[in-house]
Amino acid sequence: MPNEPERYELFEAPPYNFQLNRRDFLEVAGFVICLTATPLLDAQTAAKPRARLAFATDGTVTVYSGKVDMGQGAATELAMAVAEELRLPLSKVRAVLGDTDLCPNDGITAGSRTTPATVPEARKAAAAHRGAELTPPADWKTLGKSHPALNARAIVTGRHEYPSDIRRPGMLYAAVLRPPSFGAKLTALDSSVLKDKTVTLVNDNGFVAVAAPTFFAARQAVATLAAAARWETKPHPASADLYRVLKETAQNPRENRRGDLAPAFESAAKKLKATYHAPYIQHAPMEPRAAVAEWVDGKLTVWTGTQNPFGVQQQLQQAFRLPAEQVRIIEPGSGGGFGGKHTGEVAIEAARLAKEAGKPVHLRWTRAEEFAWAYCRPAGLWEIEAALDANGRLTAWDFASYNAGTAGLESPYRIPNTRTRFFRSDSPLREGSYRGIAATTNNFAREGFMDELAALAGQDPLDFRLAHLDNPRLRDVLVAVAEKFNWKARRQKPRPGTGIGIAAGFEKGSYVAACVEVATDAKSGFTIRDFHMAYECGAILNPSNLRAQVEGAIIQGLGGALMESIEFANGRLTNGSFTAYRLPRLRDVPPLTITLLDRKDLPSVGAGETPIIAVAPALASAVSALTNQRRRALPLRSA
């Protein structure tokens, strides 16, 4: 099980199956006949090799990558890598990312893979051009130093064009008729109610959408169609029944065992059981899904915000029966993703309308659509049981995770007898990758239970963890954050009306630990007074960017820990707006103290995900200490 791919990194099938007209059928038939000797390959293998570097006569160098930069600093990091190996100033290096016509296919921007996989490729290409070996970290002149983002000025001055900003000559604006509830099926539509001749209508195998000269006109047209539509609905669970549904529909458990649990539990001095819960939450990016699609001489070009340009290219190929060279995806750098923009539905919707209208089409999901129809971070249920011997050492560990996913499933602690299980469930909502994927919630449940076991053993939570750790890197971040936070002194003599908590974990090759202090607050129950984190991801490439990544992960983690939860009933969201769905604001962010451990003796790995996994368990630990009541469910403010 540890070697299996994370469940929610898998790429979804195209969401649409459009009907073919006669001309389309003949074109596709000819295309298939030409390929009978060579079956249609997936995007990874079918993409033509493209140059990693391009050298201009003015002395500038451009590095190309199929990865995208959604604010995590990938473009700057790749440019730094090339500047380092070519002995150039960073000002002489450009980066072009996410263009399927120009860039090599480096895979999806997910799993914190840009730093450990793509940056080394850029370094190798540059070093090979120089005819030398890679520069060792001890000799770095550009890497290892702080540099602002290449496009920082364009971002802060508003010159950067996000997918929502793209404009094309003669462009129309689109809107889609969405079902009134989850699982509803369109049974009838009187399209004659649409009287505006400037509006293009598509009604294709369940996909109903319009394109109009303005966004307002498109929304009005969809509202008119909605009044003339008939739907077949079906029963749908409510969020109040979520965890019962996850447990009752659990199936096909995957299991990993070590040792023998039964005798370990029988001979235990103390035993403990607990159940933990985490709800669905949304990615809530600043920019919802958006795409502009344009057909020119049979070639489709789409500007869209996606973490997976070549995957979206493949989805468009399949939806429209096109070869790869007839589909171009340009990812200009979108307003956030956090694991939520892996799929290409908005690109497909815009492309279908553009094909019908014969003009470029701009489609931007509304915030309500983003909440209701984008996928969520999976909800989860955990049943955990463990045993201690007479010396307070862990002897048995039984960890069952329902629906959340497999990342971060295995415990990092030394336990001789273990069973780890993952159960798939029938999810009431669409779900997929999220920052940290399942490691965020698996770590919440595990670290919370470790706190409970420390209390059962009568030990300090830090000492209890260290006593069960063999991994020196995880030990190092725990010790570092505890020393910076002054854990021992604060625990021995806590300030009145406060509680402190601690948590740790590792994922994607990096290690994190956090300490937090909360205080009683008459209005909200508690407030965060102090948050410390220690983080280690090998050799640091860009310290200021790394610190920004850690800060961003902490702030996003505060939302999932304290306030975020998707609620639904009767097949509809009940809090699908920013007025009802609470996200962290500036006033929610406590003082942050971040300690970065620079290990130049180790390979560099990504930092976009792992820091978030320690936030919720550290806060739950502190709130439990403050209230003398164990918090086993997220969000913490709902308890």
C-alpha positions as CSV (number, residue, x, y, z in Angstrom):
1,M,0.0,0.0,0.0
2,P,2.7,2.6,0.7
3,N,3.9,2.2,-3.0
4,E,0.5,2.8,-4.5
5,P,-0.3,6.1,-6.2
6,E,-2.3,8.5,-4.2
7,R,-6.0,8.0,-5.0
8,Y,-6.8,11.6,-5.7
9,E,-3.9,12.3,-8.0
10,L,-5.5,10.1,-10.7
11,F,-6.8,12.0,-13.7
12,E,-10.5,11.9,-14.4
13,A,-12.1,10.8,-17.7
14,P,-13.5,13.6,-19.9
15,P,-16.8,14.8,-18.4
16,Y,-18.6,15.1,-21.7
17,N,-19.3,12.8,-24.6
18,F,-20.4,15.1,-27.5
19,Q,-22.4,13.8,-30.4
20,L,-20.8,13.8,-33.9
21,N,-22.3,15.4,-36.9
22,R,-21.7,13.8,-40.3
23,R,-18.7,16.0,-41.1
24,D,-17.2,15.4,-37.7
25,F,-17.7,11.6,-38.2
26,L,-15.9,11.6,-41.5
27,E,-13.0,13.5,-40.1
28,V,-12.7,11.2,-37.1
29,A,-13.1,8.1,-39.3
30,G,-10.2,9.3,-41.5
31,F,-8.2,10.1,-38.4
32,V,-8.7,6.6,-36.9
33,I,-7.9,4.9,-40.2
34,C,-4.6,6.7,-40.4
35,L,-3.8,5.5,-36.9
36,T,-4.7,1.8,-37.3
37,A,-1.1,0.8,-37.2
38,T,-0.3,3.0,-34.2
39,P,-3.0,3.3,-31.6
40,L,-3.8,6.8,-30.1
41,L,-1.4,7.3,-27.3
42,D,-2.0,9.2,-24.1
43,A,-0.7,12.8,-23.8
44,Q,2.4,11.7,-21.9
45,T,3.8,9.5,-24.6
46,A,2.3,11.2,-27.7
47,A,3.8,14.6,-26.9
48,K,6.7,15.5,-29.3
49,P,10.0,16.2,-27.6
50,R,10.5,19.9,-27.2
51,A,13.7,21.9,-26.4
52,R,14.3,22.6,-22.7
53,L,16.4,25.7,-23.5
54,A,16.5,28.4,-26.2
55,F,19.4,30.8,-26.7
56,A,18.8,34.3,-28.2
57,T,21.3,36.5,-29.9
58,D,21.0,39.1,-27.3
59,G,22.5,36.7,-24.7
60,T,19.2,35.8,-23.0
61,V,18.1,32.2,-22.4
62,T,14.6,30.9,-22.1
63,V,13.8,27.8,-20.1
64,Y,10.7,25.8,-21.1
65,S,8.6,23.6,-18.9
66,G,5.2,21.9,-19.0
67,K,4.8,22.7,-15.4
68,V,2.7,25.8,-14.4
69,D,3.2,28.6,-11.9
70,M,0.1,29.4,-9.9
71,G,1.9,31.5,-7.4
72,Q,4.2,28.8,-6.0
73,G,7.3,30.2,-7.6
74,A,8.0,27.4,-10.2
75,A,9.0,29.8,-13.0
76,T,11.5,31.7,-10.8
77,E,13.0,28.5,-9.5
78,L,13.5,27.0,-12.9
79,A,15.1,30.3,-14.1
80,M,17.4,30.3,-11.1
81,A,18.5,26.7,-11.9
82,V,19.4,27.6,-15.4
83,A,21.2,30.9,-14.4
84,E,23.2,28.9,-11.8
85,E,24.5,26.3,-14.3
86,L,25.1,28.7,-17.1
87,R,26.8,31.2,-14.9
88,L,24.4,34.0,-15.9
89,P,22.7,36.7,-14.0
90,L,19.0,35.9,-13.3
91,S,18.0,38.9,-15.4
92,K,19.2,37.1,-18.5
93,V,16.9,34.1,-18.0
94,R,13.2,33.9,-19.0
95,A,10.8,31.1,-18.3
96,V,7.9,29.9,-20.4
97,L,5.6,27.4,-18.7
98,G,2.4,25.5,-19.5
99,D,2.3,25.9,-23.3
100,T,1.7,22.5,-25.0
101,D,3.0,23.8,-28.3
102,L,6.3,25.1,-26.9
103,C,7.1,23.2,-23.7
104,P,8.2,19.6,-22.9
105,N,5.6,17.5,-21.1
106,D,6.8,17.6,-17.5
107,G,3.6,16.1,-16.2
108,I,1.0,17.6,-13.9
109,T,1.9,20.3,-11.4
110,A,1.1,18.4,-8.3
111,G,2.6,16.3,-5.6
112,S,5.4,18.8,-5.0
113,R,7.3,17.4,-8.0
114,T,8.6,20.5,-9.7
115,T,11.5,20.9,-7.4
116,P,12.7,17.3,-7.2
117,A,12.0,16.3,-10.8
118,T,11.8,19.3,-13.2
119,V,14.4,21.6,-11.6
120,P,17.1,18.9,-11.9
121,E,16.2,18.4,-15.6
122,A,16.7,22.2,-16.2
123,R,20.0,22.1,-14.3
124,K,21.2,19.1,-16.4
125,A,20.3,20.8,-19.7
126,A,22.1,24.0,-18.7
127,A,25.2,22.1,-17.3
128,A,25.3,20.0,-20.5
129,H,25.4,23.1,-22.6
130,R,28.2,24.5,-20.5
131,G,30.0,21.1,-20.9
132,A,30.4,20.6,-17.1
133,E,29.1,18.7,-14.1
134,L,26.3,20.1,-11.9
135,T,27.4,22.8,-9.5
136,P,27.4,21.4,-5.9
137,P,25.3,23.3,-3.4
138,A,28.3,24.6,-1.5
139,D,29.3,26.5,-4.7
140,W,25.9,27.9,-5.5
141,K,25.8,31.6,-6.4
142,T,22.2,32.0,-7.5
143,L,20.5,29.0,-6.1
144,G,20.3,29.1,-2.3
145,K,19.8,32.9,-2.4
146,S,16.5,34.7,-2.1
147,H,15.0,36.1,-5.3
148,P,11.6,37.7,-6.0
149,A,9.3,36.1,-8.5
150,L,10.1,36.9,-12.1
151,N,6.6,38.3,-12.7
152,A,6.3,40.1,-9.3
153,R,6.1,43.6,-10.9
154,A,3.4,42.4,-13.4
155,I,1.4,40.8,-10.6
156,V,1.4,43.8,-8.3
157,T,0.8,46.4,-11.0
158,G,-2.1,44.4,-12.6
159,R,-0.3,43.9,-16.0
160,H,-0.3,40.1,-15.6
161,E,-3.1,38.5,-17.6
162,Y,-4.9,35.7,-15.9
163,P,-7.2,33.3,-17.8
164,S,-10.1,35.6,-16.8
165,D,-8.4,38.5,-18.5
166,I,-7.8,37.0,-21.9
167,R,-9.6,38.7,-24.7
168,R,-9.8,37.7,-28.4
169,P,-11.2,39.5,-31.5
170,G,-15.0,39.0,-31.8
171,M,-15.1,37.0,-28.5
172,L,-18.4,35.9,-27.0
173,Y,-19.2,35.2,-23.4
174,A,-20.6,31.9,-22.2
175,A,-22.8,30.5,-19.5
176,V,-23.9,26.8,-18.8
177,L,-27.2,25.5,-17.7
178,R,-26.4,23.5,-14.5
179,P,-28.6,20.9,-12.8
180,P,-30.7,22.2,-9.9
181,S,-29.3,19.5,-7.6
182,F,-26.6,16.8,-7.5
183,G,-27.4,13.9,-9.8
184,A,-30.3,15.6,-11.6
185,K,-30.9,14.6,-15.2
186,L,-32.3,16.9,-17.9
187,T,-35.5,15.3,-19.3
188,A,-37.0,18.1,-21.4
189,L,-36.0,21.6,-22.6
190,D,-38.1,24.1,-24.6
191,S,-35.4,26.0,-26.4
192,S,-37.9,28.1,-28.3
193,V,-38.2,30.4,-25.3
194,L,-34.8,31.8,-26.3
195,K,-35.7,34.7,-28.6
196,D,-32.4,36.6,-28.7
197,K,-30.9,35.9,-32.1
198,T,-27.4,37.1,-30.9
199,V,-27.2,34.1,-28.6
200,T,-25.7,30.8,-29.7
201,L,-27.3,27.7,-28.1
202,V,-25.6,24.3,-27.7
203,N,-27.8,21.3,-26.6
204,D,-25.5,18.3,-27.0
205,N,-26.1,15.1,-25.2
206,G,-27.0,16.7,-21.9
207,F,-24.7,19.7,-22.2
208,V,-26.7,22.9,-22.5
209,A,-25.0,26.2,-22.8
210,V,-25.1,29.6,-24.5
211,A,-22.6,32.1,-25.9
212,A,-23.6,35.8,-26.2
213,P,-22.0,39.2,-26.8
214,T,-21.9,40.0,-23.1
215,F,-21.6,37.9,-19.9
216,F,-24.8,39.5,-18.6
217,A,-26.7,38.4,-21.7
218,A,-25.4,34.9,-21.4
219,R,-26.5,34.6,-17.8
220,Q,-29.9,36.0,-18.7
221,A,-30.3,33.5,-21.5
222,V,-29.4,30.6,-19.2
223,A,-32.0,31.9,-16.7
224,T,-34.6,31.8,-19.4
225,L,-33.7,28.3,-20.4
226,A,-33.7,27.2,-16.7
227,A,-37.4,28.2,-16.5
228,A,-38.2,26.0,-19.5
229,A,-36.2,23.0,-18.4
230,R,-37.5,19.8,-16.7
231,W,-35.3,17.6,-14.6
232,E,-35.4,14.2,-13.0
233,T,-33.9,14.4,-9.6
234,K,-32.8,11.6,-7.2
235,P,-32.3,11.3,-3.5
236,H,-29.0,12.6,-2.1
237,P,-27.5,12.3,1.4
238,A,-27.2,15.4,3.5
239,S,-24.0,16.5,5.2
240,A,-25.6,15.7,8.6
241,D,-25.5,12.0,7.5
242,L,-22.1,12.2,5.9
243,Y,-20.0,10.0,8.2
244,R,-22.7,7.4,8.4
245,V,-22.8,7.2,4.6
246,L,-19.0,6.9,4.5
247,K,-19.0,4.0,7.0
248,E,-22.0,2.2,5.5
249,T,-20.7,2.3,1.9
250,A,-17.1,1.4,2.8
251,Q,-15.7,-1.3,0.4
252,N,-12.6,-3.0,-0.8
253,P,-10.2,-2.3,2.1
254,R,-6.5,-2.2,1.3
255,E,-4.5,-3.3,4.2
256,N,-0.9,-3.2,5.4
257,R,0.2,-5.3,8.4
258,R,3.4,-5.6,10.5
259,G,3.7,-8.0,13.5
260,D,0.7,-9.5,15.3
261,L,-2.0,-7.3,16.8
262,A,-4.0,-9.8,18.7
263,P,-1.4,-10.8,21.4
264,A,-0.2,-7.2,21.6
265,F,-3.7,-6.0,22.6
266,E,-4.3,-8.9,24.9
267,S,-1.1,-8.2,26.9
268,A,-1.5,-4.4,26.9
269,A,-1.3,-2.5,30.1
270,K,-3.6,0.2,28.6
271,K,-5.7,0.5,25.5
272,L,-7.5,3.4,23.8
273,K,-10.0,3.8,21.0
274,A,-11.2,6.9,19.2
275,T,-13.0,8.1,16.1
276,Y,-12.0,11.2,14.2
277,H,-13.9,13.2,11.5
278,A,-13.1,15.7,8.8
279,P,-15.6,17.3,6.3
280,Y,-15.4,18.2,2.7
281,I,-13.8,21.5,2.1
282,Q,-13.4,23.6,-1.1
283,H,-10.2,24.9,-2.6
284,A,-11.8,28.3,-3.0
285,P,-9.1,29.8,-5.3
286,M,-9.2,33.5,-5.9
287,E,-9.9,32.9,-9.6
288,P,-12.6,30.4,-10.4
289,R,-12.2,28.1,-13.3
290,A,-11.9,30.1,-16.6
291,A,-11.1,29.4,-20.2
292,V,-11.0,31.1,-23.6
293,A,-11.3,28.8,-26.6
294,E,-10.6,29.6,-30.2
295,W,-10.8,27.4,-33.4
296,V,-8.7,28.5,-36.4
297,D,-8.4,26.3,-39.5
298,G,-9.4,23.2,-37.4
299,K,-6.9,23.8,-34.7
300,L,-8.2,24.5,-31.2
301,T,-6.3,26.8,-28.8
302,V,-7.5,27.2,-25.2
303,W,-6.1,29.7,-22.6
304,T,-7.1,28.2,-19.3
305,G,-6.1,28.0,-15.6
306,T,-5.0,24.4,-15.0
307,Q,-2.4,22.5,-13.2
308,N,-2.3,19.9,-15.9
309,P,-2.0,21.4,-19.4
310,F,-1.1,18.2,-21.2
311,G,-3.8,16.3,-19.3
312,V,-6.4,18.9,-20.4
313,Q,-5.0,18.7,-23.9
314,Q,-5.7,15.0,-23.8
315,Q,-9.2,15.5,-22.6
316,L,-9.9,17.9,-25.4
317,Q,-8.5,15.4,-27.9
318,Q,-10.9,12.8,-26.6
319,A,-13.9,15.1,-26.4
320,F,-13.5,16.4,-30.0
321,R,-11.6,13.5,-31.6
322,L,-8.5,15.4,-32.4
323,P,-4.9,14.6,-32.8
324,A,-2.5,16.2,-30.3
325,E,-1.0,18.6,-32.8
326,Q,-4.5,20.1,-33.3
327,V,-5.0,21.1,-29.7
328,R,-2.9,23.8,-27.9
329,I,-3.2,24.6,-24.2
330,I,-1.7,27.9,-22.9
331,E,-1.7,28.3,-19.2
332,P,-0.8,31.9,-18.5
333,G,-0.6,31.6,-14.7
334,S,-3.9,31.5,-12.9
335,G,-5.2,32.8,-9.6
336,G,-4.6,29.8,-7.4
337,G,-5.3,26.0,-7.7
338,F,-4.2,24.2,-4.5
339,G,-4.9,20.8,-6.2
340,G,-8.3,22.0,-7.4
341,K,-7.6,22.6,-11.1
342,H,-6.5,19.2,-12.4
343,T,-9.4,18.7,-14.7
344,G,-10.5,20.3,-18.0
345,E,-14.2,20.7,-17.8
346,V,-14.2,24.5,-18.3
347,A,-11.9,24.2,-21.3
348,I,-14.1,21.6,-22.9
349,E,-17.3,23.7,-22.3
350,A,-15.7,26.8,-23.8
351,A,-14.4,24.8,-26.8
352,R,-17.8,23.2,-27.6
353,L,-19.4,26.6,-27.6
354,A,-16.6,28.2,-29.7
355,K,-17.0,25.4,-32.2
356,E,-20.7,26.0,-32.5
357,A,-20.5,29.8,-32.6
358,G,-17.5,30.0,-35.0
359,K,-16.0,32.6,-32.7
360,P,-13.7,32.7,-29.7
361,V,-15.6,32.0,-26.5
362,H,-14.8,33.1,-22.9
363,L,-16.3,31.0,-20.1
364,R,-15.7,31.8,-16.4
365,W,-17.5,29.8,-13.7
366,T,-19.3,31.9,-11.2
367,R,-18.3,31.5,-7.5
368,A,-21.5,29.5,-6.9
369,E,-20.5,27.1,-9.7
370,E,-17.0,26.8,-8.4
371,F,-18.4,25.8,-5.0
372,A,-21.1,23.4,-6.3
373,W,-19.5,21.7,-9.3
374,A,-15.7,21.8,-8.7
375,Y,-14.4,18.8,-6.7
376,C,-13.8,19.0,-2.9
377,R,-11.1,17.8,-0.6
378,P,-12.4,14.4,0.4
379,A,-14.2,14.0,3.7
380,G,-12.9,11.3,6.0
381,L,-13.7,9.1,9.0
382,W,-11.0,7.4,11.1
383,E,-11.3,4.6,13.6
384,I,-8.1,4.1,15.6
385,E,-7.1,1.8,18.4
386,A,-3.8,1.4,20.1
387,A,-2.1,-0.3,23.1
388,L,0.6,0.7,25.6
389,D,2.8,-1.5,27.7
390,A,3.6,-0.9,31.4
391,N,6.4,1.5,30.4
392,G,4.1,3.7,28.3
393,R,5.5,2.4,25.0
394,L,3.3,1.8,22.0
395,T,2.9,-1.9,21.3
396,A,-0.1,-2.0,18.9
397,W,-1.6,0.4,16.4
398,D,-4.8,-0.2,14.3
399,F,-5.6,2.7,12.0
400,A,-8.6,2.6,9.6
401,S,-9.2,5.5,7.2
402,Y,-12.4,5.8,5.4
403,N,-12.6,7.7,2.0
404,A,-9.9,10.4,2.8
405,G,-7.2,8.8,0.5
406,T,-3.9,7.0,1.0
407,A,-1.3,9.8,1.3
408,G,0.3,10.0,4.7
409,L,-1.5,6.9,5.8
410,E,1.3,5.1,7.4
411,S,2.6,6.1,10.9
412,P,6.1,7.5,11.1
413,Y,6.5,6.2,14.7
414,R,8.1,3.0,15.9
415,I,5.4,0.5,16.7
416,P,6.1,-3.2,16.5
417,N,2.6,-4.4,15.7
418,T,0.5,-2.4,13.2
419,R,-2.5,-2.7,10.9
420,T,-3.3,0.2,8.5
421,R,-6.4,0.1,6.4
422,F,-7.9,2.3,3.7
423,F,-11.6,1.9,2.8
424,R,-13.1,3.4,-0.4
425,S,-16.6,4.9,0.2
426,D,-19.4,6.1,-2.1
427,S,-18.8,9.8,-1.8
428,P,-21.9,12.0,-1.8
429,L,-19.9,14.9,-3.4
430,R,-17.3,15.0,-6.2
431,E,-13.9,14.9,-4.7
432,G,-10.2,15.1,-5.7
433,S,-6.8,16.4,-4.9
434,Y,-6.2,19.1,-2.4
435,R,-3.0,20.7,-1.1
436,G,-1.3,17.9,0.9
437,I,-4.0,15.5,-0.5
438,A,-5.0,13.0,2.2
439,A,-1.9,13.5,4.3
440,T,-3.6,16.7,5.7
441,T,-6.5,14.8,7.3
442,N,-4.7,11.5,7.9
443,N,-2.1,13.4,9.9
444,F,-4.8,15.3,11.8
445,A,-6.3,12.0,13.0
446,R,-3.0,10.3,13.7
447,E,-1.4,13.2,15.6
448,G,-4.5,13.9,17.6
449,F,-4.5,10.2,18.7
450,M,-0.8,10.4,19.6
451,D,-1.7,13.3,21.9
452,E,-4.4,11.1,23.5
453,L,-1.9,8.2,23.9
454,A,0.7,10.5,25.5
455,A,-2.0,11.6,28.1
456,L,-2.9,8.0,28.7
457,A,0.8,7.2,29.3
458,G,1.2,10.2,31.6
459,Q,3.9,11.7,29.3
460,D,4.7,15.0,27.7
461,P,3.4,14.9,24.1
462,L,6.8,16.0,22.8
463,D,8.6,13.3,24.8
464,F,6.1,10.7,23.9
465,R,6.7,11.4,20.2
466,L,10.5,11.5,20.5
467,A,10.5,8.2,22.4
468,H,8.9,6.5,19.4
469,L,10.9,8.1,16.6
470,D,13.8,6.6,14.7
471,N,13.7,9.1,11.7
472,P,16.4,11.7,12.5
473,R,14.9,14.3,10.1
474,L,11.5,14.2,11.7
475,R,13.2,14.3,15.1
476,D,15.2,17.4,14.0
477,V,12.1,19.5,13.1
478,L,10.4,18.5,16.3
479,V,13.3,19.5,18.4
480,A,13.9,22.7,16.5
481,V,10.3,23.9,16.8
482,A,10.1,22.9,20.5
483,E,13.2,24.8,21.3
484,K,12.1,27.9,19.4
485,F,8.7,27.8,20.9
486,N,10.1,27.1,24.4
487,W,7.8,24.1,24.8
488,K,9.2,22.7,28.0
489,A,8.9,26.0,29.9
490,R,5.4,26.8,28.5
491,R,4.2,23.3,29.4
492,Q,5.6,23.3,32.9
493,K,4.2,26.8,33.7
494,P,1.4,27.6,31.3
495,R,0.0,31.1,31.2
496,P,-3.5,31.4,32.7
497,G,-6.3,30.9,30.2
498,T,-4.0,29.3,27.5
499,G,-3.3,25.9,26.0
500,I,-0.4,24.7,23.9
501,G,-0.2,22.0,21.3
502,I,2.3,20.2,19.1
503,A,2.2,18.0,16.0
504,A,4.6,16.7,13.3
505,G,4.6,14.7,10.1
506,F,6.3,14.0,6.8
507,E,5.1,13.8,3.2
508,K,6.6,14.2,-0.2
509,G,10.1,13.8,1.2
510,S,10.0,16.7,3.5
511,Y,9.4,17.1,7.3
512,V,7.4,19.5,9.4
513,A,6.6,20.2,13.1
514,A,4.4,22.9,14.7
515,C,3.7,24.3,18.1
516,V,0.9,26.6,18.9
517,E,-0.6,28.5,21.8
518,V,-4.3,29.4,22.0
519,A,-6.1,31.5,24.6
520,T,-9.6,31.8,25.8
521,D,-11.7,34.3,23.9
522,A,-15.2,35.3,25.1
523,K,-16.6,35.8,21.6
524,S,-15.1,33.0,19.5
525,G,-14.1,30.5,22.3
526,F,-10.4,30.7,21.6
527,T,-7.9,32.8,19.7
528,I,-4.5,31.8,18.4
529,R,-1.7,33.8,20.2
530,D,1.4,32.2,18.7
531,F,2.2,29.8,15.9
532,H,5.6,28.2,15.3
533,M,6.7,25.9,12.5
534,A,9.9,24.1,11.7
535,Y,10.3,22.8,8.2
536,E,13.0,20.8,6.3
537,C,12.9,20.0,2.6
538,G,16.5,19.3,1.8
539,A,18.7,22.0,0.2
540,I,16.8,25.3,0.0
541,L,16.7,26.7,-3.5
542,N,15.0,30.1,-2.8
543,P,14.7,30.9,0.9
544,S,12.2,33.8,0.6
545,N,9.9,31.8,-1.7
546,L,10.1,28.8,0.6
547,R,9.1,31.0,3.5
548,A,6.2,32.3,1.5
549,Q,5.1,28.8,0.7
550,V,5.2,27.8,4.4
551,E,3.3,30.9,5.4
552,G,0.7,30.2,2.7
553,A,0.3,26.6,3.8
554,I,-0.2,27.7,7.4
555,I,-2.8,30.2,6.5
556,Q,-4.7,27.8,4.2
557,G,-4.4,25.2,6.9
558,L,-6.1,27.6,9.4
559,G,-9.2,27.6,7.3
560,G,-9.5,23.8,7.2
561,A,-8.7,23.5,10.9
562,L,-10.9,26.3,12.2
563,M,-13.8,27.1,10.0
564,E,-14.2,25.4,6.6
565,S,-16.9,22.7,6.0
566,I,-19.1,22.2,2.9
567,E,-22.7,21.7,4.0
568,F,-25.4,20.3,1.8
569,A,-29.0,19.1,2.0
570,N,-31.6,18.0,-0.6
571,G,-28.9,17.7,-3.2
572,R,-27.8,21.3,-2.9
573,L,-25.1,23.2,-1.1
574,T,-26.3,25.3,1.8
575,N,-23.2,27.4,2.2
576,G,-21.9,27.7,-1.4
577,S,-20.8,31.4,-1.2
578,F,-18.2,33.5,0.5
579,T,-20.8,35.0,2.7
580,A,-21.7,31.6,4.1
581,Y,-18.4,29.7,3.7
582,R,-15.9,31.2,6.0
583,L,-12.2,31.5,5.0
584,P,-9.2,32.9,6.9
585,R,-8.9,36.7,6.9
586,L,-6.0,38.8,7.9
587,R,-7.3,39.2,11.4
588,D,-7.4,35.4,11.7
589,V,-3.6,35.1,11.1
590,P,-1.6,34.9,14.3
591,P,2.1,35.9,14.7
592,L,4.1,33.3,12.7
593,T,7.6,32.1,13.6
594,I,9.1,29.9,10.9
595,T,12.3,28.0,11.2
596,L,13.8,26.6,8.0
597,L,16.3,23.8,8.2
598,D,18.7,24.0,5.2
599,R,20.2,20.6,4.5
600,K,22.6,21.1,1.6
601,D,23.7,17.5,2.0
602,L,20.3,16.4,0.8
603,P,18.4,16.7,-2.5
604,S,15.9,19.5,-2.7
605,V,12.2,18.5,-2.6
606,G,9.0,20.5,-3.0
607,A,7.4,22.6,-0.3
608,G,3.9,23.4,-1.7
609,E,2.1,20.8,0.3
610,T,3.8,19.3,3.4
611,P,3.7,22.3,5.8
612,I,-0.1,22.3,5.8
613,I,-0.3,18.8,7.4
614,A,0.8,20.0,10.8
615,V,-1.6,22.9,11.2
616,A,-4.9,21.2,12.1
617,P,-3.4,18.6,14.6
618,A,-1.3,21.2,16.4
619,L,-4.3,23.5,16.8
620,A,-6.5,20.6,17.9
621,S,-3.9,19.7,20.5
622,A,-3.8,23.2,21.8
623,V,-7.6,23.6,21.9
624,S,-7.9,20.3,23.7
625,A,-5.4,21.4,26.3
626,L,-7.2,24.7,26.7
627,T,-10.7,23.2,27.1
628,N,-9.8,19.9,28.8
629,Q,-12.0,18.3,26.1
630,R,-10.5,16.2,23.3
631,R,-11.3,17.7,19.8
632,R,-11.6,14.9,17.3
633,A,-13.5,16.6,14.5
634,L,-12.9,19.5,12.1
635,P,-13.5,22.3,11.9
636,L,-12.6,23.0,15.5
637,R,-14.8,26.0,16.0
638,S,-17.9,23.9,15.4
639,A,-17.2,21.7,18.4
